[in-house]
Amino acid sequence: MSLFDLTGKTAVITGSSRGIGKSIAEQMAEQGARVVISSRKPGPCQ
């Protein structure tokens, strides 16, 4: 049993194409969340 289970949850993370935002998005995805990322530039979000 995980103490930090995000299965079935959706996280919207802004500024998530690099740095801290990217790390947060990756960790939330690993914990089961559906992650929506955004950035001012579309390329890094691919």
Distance bins in CASP14 RR format, pairs under 12 A and 6 or more apart:
PFRMAT RR
TARGET T0000
AUTHOR 0000-0000-0000
RMODE 2
METHOD distances of the structure
MODEL  1
1 7 0 0 0 0 0 1 0 0 0 0 0
2 30 0 0 0 0 0 1 0 0 0 0 0
2 31 1 0 0 1 0 0 0 0 0 0 0
2 32 0 0 0 0 1 0 0 0 0 0 0
3 31 0 0 0 0 1 0 0 0 0 0 0
4 27 0 0 0 0 1 0 0 0 0 0 0
4 28 0 0 0 0 1 0 0 0 0 0 0
4 30 0 0 0 0 1 0 0 0 0 0 0
4 31 1 0 1 0 0 0 0 0 0 0 0
4 32 0 0 0 0 1 0 0 0 0 0 0
4 33 0 0 0 0 0 1 0 0 0 0 0
5 28 0 0 0 0 0 1 0 0 0 0 0
5 30 0 0 0 0 0 1 0 0 0 0 0
5 31 1 0 0 1 0 0 0 0 0 0 0
5 32 1 0 0 1 0 0 0 0 0 0 0
5 33 0 0 0 0 1 0 0 0 0 0 0
6 24 0 0 0 0 0 1 0 0 0 0 0
6 25 0 0 0 0 0 1 0 0 0 0 0
6 27 0 0 0 0 1 0 0 0 0 0 0
6 28 1 0 1 0 0 0 0 0 0 0 0
6 29 0 0 0 0 1 0 0 0 0 0 0
6 30 0 0 0 0 1 0 0 0 0 0 0
6 31 1 0 1 0 0 0 0 0 0 0 0
6 32 1 0 1 0 0 0 0 0 0 0 0
6 33 1 1 0 0 0 0 0 0 0 0 0
6 34 0 0 0 0 1 0 0 0 0 0 0
6 35 0 0 0 0 1 0 0 0 0 0 0
7 28 0 0 0 0 0 1 0 0 0 0 0
7 29 0 0 0 0 0 1 0 0 0 0 0
7 30 0 0 0 0 0 1 0 0 0 0 0
7 31 1 0 0 1 0 0 0 0 0 0 0
7 32 1 0 1 0 0 0 0 0 0 0 0
7 33 1 0 0 1 0 0 0 0 0 0 0
7 34 0 0 0 0 1 0 0 0 0 0 0
8 28 0 0 0 0 0 1 0 0 0 0 0
8 31 0 0 0 0 0 1 0 0 0 0 0
8 32 1 0 0 1 0 0 0 0 0 0 0
8 33 1 0 0 1 0 0 0 0 0 0 0
8 34 1 0 0 1 0 0 0 0 0 0 0
8 35 0 0 0 0 0 1 0 0 0 0 0
9 28 0 0 0 0 1 0 0 0 0 0 0
9 29 0 0 0 0 0 1 0 0 0 0 0
9 31 0 0 0 0 1 0 0 0 0 0 0
9 32 1 0 0 1 0 0 0 0 0 0 0
9 33 1 0 1 0 0 0 0 0 0 0 0
9 34 1 0 0 1 0 0 0 0 0 0 0
9 35 0 0 0 0 1 0 0 0 0 0 0
9 36 0 0 0 0 0 1 0 0 0 0 0
10 28 0 0 0 0 1 0 0 0 0 0 0
10 29 0 0 0 0 0 1 0 0 0 0 0
10 32 0 0 0 0 0 1 0 0 0 0 0
10 33 1 0 0 1 0 0 0 0 0 0 0
10 34 1 0 1 0 0 0 0 0 0 0 0
10 35 1 0 0 1 0 0 0 0 0 0 0
10 36 1 0 0 1 0 0 0 0 0 0 0
10 37 0 0 0 0 0 1 0 0 0 0 0
11 21 0 0 0 0 0 1 0 0 0 0 0
11 24 0 0 0 0 1 0 0 0 0 0 0
11 25 1 0 0 1 0 0 0 0 0 0 0
11 26 0 0 0 0 0 1 0 0 0 0 0
11 27 0 0 0 0 1 0 0 0 0 0 0
11 28 1 0 1 0 0 0 0 0 0 0 0
11 29 0 0 0 0 1 0 0 0 0 0 0
11 30 0 0 0 0 0 1 0 0 0 0 0
11 31 0 0 0 0 1 0 0 0 0 0 0
11 32 0 0 0 0 1 0 0 0 0 0 0
11 33 1 0 1 0 0 0 0 0 0 0 0
11 34 1 0 0 1 0 0 0 0 0 0 0
11 35 1 0 1 0 0 0 0 0 0 0 0
11 36 1 0 0 1 0 0 0 0 0 0 0
11 37 0 0 0 0 1 0 0 0 0 0 0
11 38 0 0 0 0 0 1 0 0 0 0 0
12 21 0 0 0 0 0 1 0 0 0 0 0
12 24 0 0 0 0 0 1 0 0 0 0 0
12 25 0 0 0 0 1 0 0 0 0 0 0
12 28 0 0 0 0 0 1 0 0 0 0 0
12 33 0 0 0 0 0 1 0 0 0 0 0
12 34 0 0 0 0 1 0 0 0 0 0 0
12 35 0 0 0 0 1 0 0 0 0 0 0
12 36 1 0 1 0 0 0 0 0 0 0 0
12 37 0 0 0 0 1 0 0 0 0 0 0
12 38 1 0 0 1 0 0 0 0 0 0 0
13 19 0 0 0 0 0 1 0 0 0 0 0
13 20 0 0 0 0 1 0 0 0 0 0 0
13 21 1 0 1 0 0 0 0 0 0 0 0
13 22 0 0 0 0 1 0 0 0 0 0 0
13 23 0 0 0 0 0 1 0 0 0 0 0
13 24 1 0 1 0 0 0 0 0 0 0 0
13 25 1 0 1 0 0 0 0 0 0 0 0
13 26 0 0 0 0 1 0 0 0 0 0 0
13 27 0 0 0 0 0 1 0 0 0 0 0
13 28 1 0 0 1 0 0 0 0 0 0 0
13 29 0 0 0 0 1 0 0 0 0 0 0
13 33 0 0 0 0 1 0 0 0 0 0 0
13 34 0 0 0 0 0 1 0 0 0 0 0
13 35 1 0 0 1 0 0 0 0 0 0 0
13 36 1 0 0 1 0 0 0 0 0 0 0
13 37 1 0 1 0 0 0 0 0 0 0 0
13 38 1 0 0 1 0 0 0 0 0 0 0
13 39 0 0 0 0 1 0 0 0 0 0 0
13 45 0 0 0 0 0 1 0 0 0 0 0
14 20 0 0 0 0 0 1 0 0 0 0 0
14 21 0 0 0 0 1 0 0 0 0 0 0
14 22 0 0 0 0 0 1 0 0 0 0 0
14 24 0 0 0 0 0 1 0 0 0 0 0
14 25 0 0 0 0 0 1 0 0 0 0 0
14 35 0 0 0 0 0 1 0 0 0 0 0
14 36 0 0 0 0 1 0 0 0 0 0 0
14 37 0 0 0 0 1 0 0 0 0 0 0
14 38 1 0 1 0 0 0 0 0 0 0 0
14 39 0 0 0 0 1 0 0 0 0 0 0
14 40 0 0 0 0 1 0 0 0 0 0 0
14 45 0 0 0 0 0 1 0 0 0 0 0
15 21 1 0 1 0 0 0 0 0 0 0 0
15 22 0 0 0 0 1 0 0 0 0 0 0
15 23 0 0 0 0 0 1 0 0 0 0 0
15 24 0 0 0 0 1 0 0 0 0 0 0
15 25 0 0 0 0 1 0 0 0 0 0 0
15 36 0 0 0 0 0 1 0 0 0 0 0
15 37 1 0 0 1 0 0 0 0 0 0 0
15 38 1 0 0 1 0 0 0 0 0 0 0
15 39 1 0 1 0 0 0 0 0 0 0 0
15 40 1 0 0 1 0 0 0 0 0 0 0
15 41 0 0 0 0 0 1 0 0 0 0 0
15 44 0 0 0 0 1 0 0 0 0 0 0
15 45 0 0 0 0 1 0 0 0 0 0 0
16 22 1 0 1 0 0 0 0 0 0 0 0
16 23 0 0 0 0 1 0 0 0 0 0 0
16 24 1 0 0 1 0 0 0 0 0 0 0
16 25 1 0 1 0 0 0 0 0 0 0 0
16 26 0 0 0 0 1 0 0 0 0 0 0
16 27 0 0 0 0 0 1 0 0 0 0 0
16 28 0 0 0 0 1 0 0 0 0 0 0
16 29 0 0 0 0 0 1 0 0 0 0 0
16 35 1 0 0 1 0 0 0 0 0 0 0
16 36 0 0 0 0 1 0 0 0 0 0 0
16 37 1 1 0 0 0 0 0 0 0 0 0
16 38 1 0 0 1 0 0 0 0 0 0 0
16 39 1 0 0 1 0 0 0 0 0 0 0
16 40 0 0 0 0 0 1 0 0 0 0 0
16 41 0 0 0 0 0 1 0 0 0 0 0
16 44 0 0 0 0 1 0 0 0 0 0 0
16 45 1 0 0 1 0 0 0 0 0 0 0
17 23 0 0 0 0 0 1 0 0 0 0 0
17 24 0 0 0 0 0 1 0 0 0 0 0
17 25 0 0 0 0 1 0 0 0 0 0 0
17 26 0 0 0 0 0 1 0 0 0 0 0
17 37 1 0 0 1 0 0 0 0 0 0 0
17 38 0 0 0 0 1 0 0 0 0 0 0
17 39 1 1 0 0 0 0 0 0 0 0 0
17 40 0 0 0 0 1 0 0 0 0 0 0
17 41 1 0 0 1 0 0 0 0 0 0 0
17 42 0 0 0 0 1 0 0 0 0 0 0
17 43 1 0 0 1 0 0 0 0 0 0 0
17 44 1 1 0 0 0 0 0 0 0 0 0
17 45 1 0 1 0 0 0 0 0 0 0 0
17 46 0 0 0 0 1 0 0 0 0 0 0
18 24 0 0 0 0 0 1 0 0 0 0 0
18 25 0 0 0 0 0 1 0 0 0 0 0
18 26 0 0 0 0 0 1 0 0 0 0 0
18 37 0 0 0 0 0 1 0 0 0 0 0
18 39 0 0 0 0 1 0 0 0 0 0 0
18 40 0 0 0 0 0 1 0 0 0 0 0
18 41 0 0 0 0 1 0 0 0 0 0 0
18 43 0 0 0 0 0 1 0 0 0 0 0
18 44 1 0 0 1 0 0 0 0 0 0 0
18 45 0 0 0 0 0 1 0 0 0 0 0
19 25 0 0 0 0 1 0 0 0 0 0 0
19 26 0 0 0 0 0 1 0 0 0 0 0
19 37 0 0 0 0 0 1 0 0 0 0 0
19 39 0 0 0 0 0 1 0 0 0 0 0
19 44 0 0 0 0 0 1 0 0 0 0 0
20 26 0 0 0 0 0 1 0 0 0 0 0
20 27 0 0 0 0 0 1 0 0 0 0 0
21 27 0 0 0 0 1 0 0 0 0 0 0
21 28 0 0 0 0 1 0 0 0 0 0 0
21 29 0 0 0 0 0 1 0 0 0 0 0
21 35 0 0 0 0 0 1 0 0 0 0 0
21 37 0 0 0 0 1 0 0 0 0 0 0
21 38 0 0 0 0 0 1 0 0 0 0 0
21 39 0 0 0 0 1 0 0 0 0 0 0
21 44 0 0 0 0 0 1 0 0 0 0 0
21 45 0 0 0 0 0 1 0 0 0 0 0
22 28 0 0 0 0 0 1 0 0 0 0 0
22 29 0 0 0 0 0 1 0 0 0 0 0
22 35 0 0 0 0 0 1 0 0 0 0 0
22 37 0 0 0 0 1 0 0 0 0 0 0
22 38 0 0 0 0 0 1 0 0 0 0 0
22 39 0 0 0 0 1 0 0 0 0 0 0
22 44 0 0 0 0 1 0 0 0 0 0 0
22 45 0 0 0 0 0 1 0 0 0 0 0
23 29 0 0 0 0 0 1 0 0 0 0 0
23 30 0 0 0 0 0 1 0 0 0 0 0
23 35 0 0 0 0 0 1 0 0 0 0 0
23 37 0 0 0 0 0 1 0 0 0 0 0
24 30 0 0 0 0 0 1 0 0 0 0 0
24 31 0 0 0 0 0 1 0 0 0 0 0
24 33 0 0 0 0 0 1 0 0 0 0 0
24 35 0 0 0 0 1 0 0 0 0 0 0
24 37 0 0 0 0 1 0 0 0 0 0 0
25 31 0 0 0 0 0 1 0 0 0 0 0
25 32 0 0 0 0 0 1 0 0 0 0 0
25 33 0 0 0 0 1 0 0 0 0 0 0
25 34 0 0 0 0 0 1 0 0 0 0 0
25 35 1 0 1 0 0 0 0 0 0 0 0
25 36 0 0 0 0 1 0 0 0 0 0 0
25 37 1 0 1 0 0 0 0 0 0 0 0
25 38 0 0 0 0 1 0 0 0 0 0 0
25 39 0 0 0 0 0 1 0 0 0 0 0
25 44 0 0 0 0 0 1 0 0 0 0 0
25 45 0 0 0 0 0 1 0 0 0 0 0
26 32 0 0 0 0 0 1 0 0 0 0 0
26 33 0 0 0 0 0 1 0 0 0 0 0
26 35 0 0 0 0 1 0 0 0 0 0 0
26 37 0 0 0 0 1 0 0 0 0 0 0
27 33 0 0 0 0 1 0 0 0 0 0 0
27 35 0 0 0 0 1 0 0 0 0 0 0
28 34 0 0 0 0 1 0 0 0 0 0 0
28 35 1 0 1 0 0 0 0 0 0 0 0
28 36 0 0 0 0 0 1 0 0 0 0 0
28 37 0 0 0 0 0 1 0 0 0 0 0
29 35 1 0 1 0 0 0 0 0 0 0 0
29 36 0 0 0 0 0 1 0 0 0 0 0
29 37 0 0 0 0 1 0 0 0 0 0 0
35 45 0 0 0 0 0 1 0 0 0 0 0
36 45 0 0 0 0 1 0 0 0 0 0 0
37 43 0 0 0 0 0 1 0 0 0 0 0
37 44 0 0 0 0 1 0 0 0 0 0 0
37 45 1 0 1 0 0 0 0 0 0 0 0
37 46 0 0 0 0 0 1 0 0 0 0 0
38 44 0 0 0 0 0 1 0 0 0 0 0
38 45 1 0 0 1 0 0 0 0 0 0 0
39 45 1 0 1 0 0 0 0 0 0 0 0
39 46 0 0 0 0 1 0 0 0 0 0 0
END
